[in-house]
Amino acid sequence: MKTIFPSTQFIFPCLATIGILGIWASVSAEPQTPPSFTKVENPEEFQLQGKGEPSLLNQKEELPGQRVIIGSKDDRIPMTSRNYPWSAVGKIEGVSADGGGYSCTGTLISEDVVLTNAHCVVNPETRKVSQAIAFLPNLVNGVVKSKNDVAYATNVYYGTDFKNSTLTDYANDWAILKLNKPIGKKYGYLGWKSLPSSRLVGDTKKFALVGYSGDFPNPKKKGYETLTAGESMTAGVHLGCSILRRQDNFLYHNCDTNQGASGGAIISNINGKYYILALHSGSNQVNGLLLNRAVEMSRLDEWLQGN
């Protein structure tokens, strides 16, 4: 099982720290005041188009970038494609309750709804909700297609508020964000499927994980010199990774990632359509091994169905 997490703590959310209010100061000439958002309880308020089925916006069977081997344990490549389905993935930049900045990863699952982690909305240690959240669709080398495409969360729902302060909370480490504009009409959105573990688990090498990790890409590395915006400003994608086990209500995978990739979707092509099959959440120790974990999509289905 590959992992590139350097930390030795027990539970590791995959969240990166950024400068305070950086996105609101940078996407336009005039700094914007981020809108506040509220938590909703009724799934119908999200009005999910497709209800799990993806859009097929300008779909192209292309790799997201050219493979460059960084090291023996890192299989990520830059996600430089502007084409669907990669266009549906974006960077989340938030302002925490204490005013600090942080970043995560999110994926459009409807025209105006993004899937990410609960710990990208709620601080697991303080249990306080973020002040504001922005979504930068298809950010490549620090650039979106248009500054007008940056969207902001107006309503959220998170699967856990981490009240138990234990690893069990992370089984529901998912959140959905209602955006203030339907950018999925332009960028497309992915579907999701809740499949039994018997169909997911194994050294299949059939999944991909896209995430805006805080250590990637390094423009000083050979082949990445043109990615001058620096780390976390272009997503890394691991093509051909696997979900290797299900244990204690988690899926454990070997997709390479690092802090900032929280909320990154583990996706696969099923009959020509792209679906999210699990949601990267972080890493933790399992029998002495540091493993990457993911949330099962059944958690989202259960809430949407009112169970």
C-alpha positions as CSV (number, residue, x, y, z in Angstrom):
1,M,0.0,0.0,0.0
2,K,1.5,3.3,-1.1
3,T,1.3,6.4,1.1
4,I,3.3,9.6,1.1
5,F,2.0,11.0,4.3
6,P,5.0,12.1,6.5
7,S,3.0,12.6,9.7
8,T,2.9,10.0,12.5
9,Q,-0.4,11.0,14.2
10,F,-3.3,8.6,14.4
11,I,-5.9,10.4,12.3
12,F,-4.9,12.7,9.4
13,P,-7.4,14.9,7.7
14,C,-6.0,15.9,4.3
15,L,-6.4,19.7,4.5
16,A,-3.8,22.3,3.6
17,T,-3.3,25.8,5.1
18,I,-3.3,28.8,2.8
19,G,-3.0,32.6,3.2
20,I,-6.1,34.3,4.7
21,L,-8.7,35.4,2.1
22,G,-6.2,34.8,-0.7
23,I,-8.8,33.9,-3.3
24,W,-11.1,36.8,-2.6
25,A,-8.2,39.2,-3.1
26,S,-6.9,37.6,-6.2
27,V,-9.8,36.7,-8.5
28,S,-10.9,40.2,-9.2
29,A,-9.4,43.7,-9.1
30,E,-11.7,44.6,-6.2
31,P,-11.6,42.2,-3.2
32,Q,-14.9,40.5,-2.6
33,T,-16.8,40.0,0.6
34,P,-17.5,36.2,0.8
35,P,-21.1,35.3,1.3
36,S,-22.1,33.6,4.5
37,F,-23.8,30.2,4.3
38,T,-26.2,28.1,6.4
39,K,-26.6,24.5,7.1
40,V,-29.7,22.9,5.7
41,E,-31.4,19.6,6.8
42,N,-33.7,18.9,3.8
43,P,-32.0,17.1,0.9
44,E,-34.5,18.6,-1.5
45,E,-33.0,22.0,-1.0
46,F,-30.0,20.9,-3.0
47,Q,-32.1,19.9,-6.1
48,L,-29.5,17.5,-7.4
49,Q,-29.8,17.2,-11.2
50,G,-29.4,13.7,-12.3
51,K,-29.4,12.3,-8.8
52,G,-26.2,10.4,-9.2
53,E,-26.0,10.4,-13.0
54,P,-23.2,12.4,-14.6
55,S,-23.5,15.1,-17.3
56,L,-21.7,14.3,-20.6
57,L,-20.4,17.7,-21.3
58,N,-17.7,17.7,-24.1
59,Q,-16.4,14.3,-22.8
60,K,-13.1,13.4,-24.2
61,E,-11.1,10.2,-23.5
62,E,-7.8,12.0,-22.8
63,L,-5.2,11.8,-20.1
64,P,-5.1,14.9,-18.0
65,G,-1.4,15.5,-18.5
66,Q,1.9,13.9,-19.5
67,R,3.4,11.4,-17.0
68,V,6.5,12.5,-15.3
69,I,7.9,10.2,-12.6
70,I,8.9,12.2,-9.5
71,G,10.0,9.4,-7.4
72,S,9.4,5.7,-6.8
73,K,6.5,6.3,-4.4
74,D,4.6,9.1,-6.2
75,D,2.5,8.3,-9.3
76,R,0.8,11.6,-9.6
77,I,0.8,13.7,-12.8
78,P,-0.4,17.2,-13.3
79,M,-4.1,17.6,-14.1
80,T,-3.7,20.1,-16.9
81,S,-6.7,19.1,-19.0
82,R,-9.6,21.6,-19.5
83,N,-11.8,18.8,-20.8
84,Y,-14.6,16.9,-19.1
85,P,-14.6,14.9,-16.8
86,W,-11.5,16.6,-15.3
87,S,-13.1,20.0,-15.6
88,A,-15.6,19.1,-12.9
89,V,-12.9,18.9,-10.3
90,G,-11.8,22.1,-8.5
91,K,-10.0,23.6,-5.6
92,I,-11.8,24.7,-2.4
93,E,-10.5,27.7,-0.5
94,G,-12.1,28.5,2.8
95,V,-11.9,30.8,5.8
96,S,-12.1,29.0,9.1
97,A,-14.0,30.2,12.1
98,D,-10.9,31.8,13.5
99,G,-10.1,33.6,10.3
100,G,-7.4,31.3,9.0
101,G,-7.3,30.2,5.4
102,Y,-7.2,26.5,4.2
103,S,-7.7,24.5,1.0
104,C,-9.3,21.2,0.0
105,T,-10.6,19.6,-3.1
106,G,-14.2,19.3,-4.4
107,T,-16.1,17.8,-7.4
108,L,-19.2,19.1,-9.0
109,I,-22.0,16.5,-8.7
110,S,-24.7,18.8,-10.1
111,E,-24.9,22.2,-11.9
112,D,-24.5,24.0,-8.5
113,V,-23.6,21.3,-6.0
114,V,-20.0,20.3,-4.9
115,L,-19.0,17.1,-3.0
116,T,-16.1,17.4,-0.5
117,N,-15.2,16.4,3.1
118,A,-17.0,17.4,6.2
119,H,-13.7,18.5,7.7
120,C,-13.4,21.0,4.9
121,V,-16.5,22.7,6.4
122,V,-16.1,22.0,10.1
123,N,-12.9,22.0,12.1
124,P,-12.6,18.5,13.7
125,E,-10.8,19.9,16.8
126,T,-13.0,22.9,17.6
127,R,-16.2,21.7,15.9
128,K,-16.7,25.3,14.5
129,V,-18.0,25.8,11.1
130,S,-16.1,27.8,8.5
131,Q,-17.0,31.4,7.8
132,A,-16.9,31.1,4.0
133,I,-16.0,28.7,1.2
134,A,-15.1,29.3,-2.4
135,F,-14.9,26.8,-5.2
136,L,-12.4,27.3,-8.1
137,P,-13.4,25.0,-10.9
138,N,-10.7,23.3,-13.0
139,L,-7.9,25.4,-11.5
140,V,-4.8,24.8,-13.7
141,N,-1.5,26.6,-12.8
142,G,-3.5,29.0,-10.6
143,V,-5.9,30.0,-13.4
144,V,-9.6,29.3,-13.9
145,K,-11.2,29.8,-17.4
146,S,-12.9,33.0,-16.1
147,K,-12.8,34.8,-12.8
148,N,-16.6,34.9,-13.0
149,D,-16.6,31.1,-12.7
150,V,-15.4,31.2,-9.1
151,A,-18.4,30.2,-7.0
152,Y,-19.2,30.5,-3.3
153,A,-21.1,28.2,-0.9
154,T,-24.6,29.5,0.1
155,N,-25.9,26.3,1.8
156,V,-24.1,23.3,3.2
157,Y,-24.7,19.9,4.7
158,Y,-22.0,17.9,6.5
159,G,-22.3,14.3,7.4
160,T,-20.5,14.7,10.8
161,D,-19.6,17.5,13.2
162,F,-16.9,15.3,14.8
163,K,-18.7,15.3,18.2
164,N,-17.1,12.0,19.3
165,S,-13.6,13.1,18.5
166,T,-12.7,9.6,17.3
167,L,-11.9,7.9,14.0
168,T,-15.5,6.7,13.8
169,D,-16.6,10.3,13.0
170,Y,-14.7,10.1,9.7
171,A,-16.9,7.3,8.3
172,N,-19.3,10.2,7.6
173,D,-16.6,12.7,6.5
174,W,-18.5,14.0,3.6
175,A,-20.3,17.3,2.8
176,I,-22.1,18.9,0.0
177,L,-22.0,22.6,-0.9
178,K,-24.8,24.5,-2.7
179,L,-23.1,27.2,-4.9
180,N,-24.3,30.6,-5.8
181,K,-24.1,29.9,-9.5
182,P,-24.7,26.9,-11.8
183,I,-21.2,26.5,-13.1
184,G,-21.8,22.8,-13.8
185,K,-23.5,23.9,-17.0
186,K,-20.1,25.0,-18.2
187,Y,-17.8,22.5,-16.5
188,G,-20.0,19.5,-16.3
189,Y,-20.5,17.3,-13.3
190,L,-19.8,13.7,-12.3
191,G,-22.3,11.1,-11.1
192,W,-21.8,8.8,-8.1
193,K,-22.5,5.2,-7.4
194,S,-22.7,3.2,-4.1
195,L,-21.3,-0.1,-5.1
196,P,-20.7,-3.1,-2.8
197,S,-17.2,-3.6,-1.6
198,S,-17.0,-6.8,-3.6
199,R,-17.0,-4.8,-6.8
200,L,-14.5,-2.1,-5.5
201,V,-11.9,-4.0,-3.5
202,G,-8.8,-5.5,-5.2
203,D,-5.6,-4.6,-6.9
204,T,-7.6,-3.5,-9.9
205,K,-5.7,-0.4,-10.9
206,K,-9.0,1.0,-12.3
207,F,-9.5,4.1,-10.3
208,A,-8.2,7.7,-10.4
209,L,-7.9,10.3,-7.6
210,V,-7.6,14.0,-8.3
211,G,-6.6,16.4,-5.6
212,Y,-5.0,19.8,-5.0
213,S,-2.2,18.6,-2.7
214,G,-0.1,21.2,-0.9
215,D,3.1,19.5,-2.0
216,F,2.3,19.2,-5.7
217,P,3.4,20.2,-8.3
218,N,6.9,21.4,-7.5
219,P,7.9,23.7,-10.5
220,K,11.6,22.9,-9.7
221,K,11.0,19.3,-10.7
222,K,12.0,18.3,-14.2
223,G,9.0,18.4,-16.5
224,Y,7.0,20.8,-14.3
225,E,8.9,24.0,-15.0
226,T,5.9,25.6,-16.8
227,L,3.6,25.2,-13.7
228,T,4.9,28.4,-12.3
229,A,1.9,29.1,-10.0
230,G,3.5,26.5,-7.6
231,E,2.2,23.9,-5.2
232,S,-1.6,23.3,-4.8
233,M,-2.3,25.5,-7.8
234,T,-2.6,22.5,-10.2
235,A,-4.2,19.3,-9.2
236,G,-2.3,16.0,-9.1
237,V,-4.0,12.9,-10.5
238,H,-3.0,9.3,-9.8
239,L,-4.3,7.2,-12.7
240,G,-4.7,3.5,-12.1
241,C,-4.8,3.2,-8.3
242,S,-6.8,0.7,-6.3
243,I,-9.2,0.3,-3.3
244,L,-7.5,-2.5,-1.5
245,R,-9.7,-3.2,1.5
246,R,-12.8,-2.4,3.4
247,Q,-12.4,-2.3,7.2
248,D,-14.3,-0.7,10.1
249,N,-16.7,1.2,7.7
250,F,-13.9,2.6,5.7
251,L,-12.4,2.0,2.2
252,Y,-8.6,2.0,2.1
253,H,-6.8,2.8,-1.1
254,N,-3.4,3.3,-2.5
255,C,-4.0,6.5,-4.5
256,D,-1.1,8.9,-4.0
257,T,-2.1,12.1,-2.3
258,N,-1.2,14.6,0.4
259,Q,-2.6,17.5,2.5
260,G,-5.0,19.6,0.4
261,A,-6.5,16.6,-1.4
262,S,-9.2,16.3,1.2
263,G,-12.5,15.8,-0.6
264,G,-10.9,14.4,-3.7
265,A,-13.1,12.0,-5.6
266,I,-12.0,8.5,-6.4
267,I,-13.5,8.0,-9.8
268,S,-13.8,5.4,-12.5
269,N,-15.3,5.0,-16.0
270,I,-18.4,2.7,-16.0
271,N,-19.9,2.0,-19.4
272,G,-18.5,5.2,-20.8
273,K,-19.6,7.5,-17.9
274,Y,-17.6,8.9,-15.0
275,Y,-18.7,8.2,-11.5
276,I,-17.5,8.9,-8.0
277,L,-17.1,5.6,-6.2
278,A,-15.5,6.8,-3.0
279,L,-14.4,10.1,-1.3
280,H,-10.8,10.5,-0.1
281,S,-10.7,11.6,3.5
282,G,-7.2,11.3,4.9
283,S,-5.1,8.6,6.4
284,N,-4.8,6.6,9.7
285,Q,-2.9,3.8,11.3
286,V,-4.4,0.3,10.7
287,N,-2.5,-2.5,12.4
288,G,0.6,-0.4,12.5
289,L,0.4,0.6,8.8
290,L,-0.3,4.2,7.6
291,L,-3.1,3.8,5.1
292,N,-5.1,6.2,2.9
293,R,-8.9,6.0,3.7
294,A,-12.0,6.9,1.9
295,V,-15.7,7.4,2.7
296,E,-18.3,5.1,1.1
297,M,-20.8,6.8,-1.2
298,S,-23.6,4.9,0.5
299,R,-23.3,7.6,3.3
300,L,-24.5,10.2,0.8
301,D,-27.3,8.0,-0.5
302,E,-28.6,7.3,3.0
303,W,-29.0,11.0,3.7
304,L,-30.6,11.8,0.4
305,Q,-33.0,9.0,0.8
306,G,-33.9,10.2,4.3
307,N,-32.7,7.1,6.2
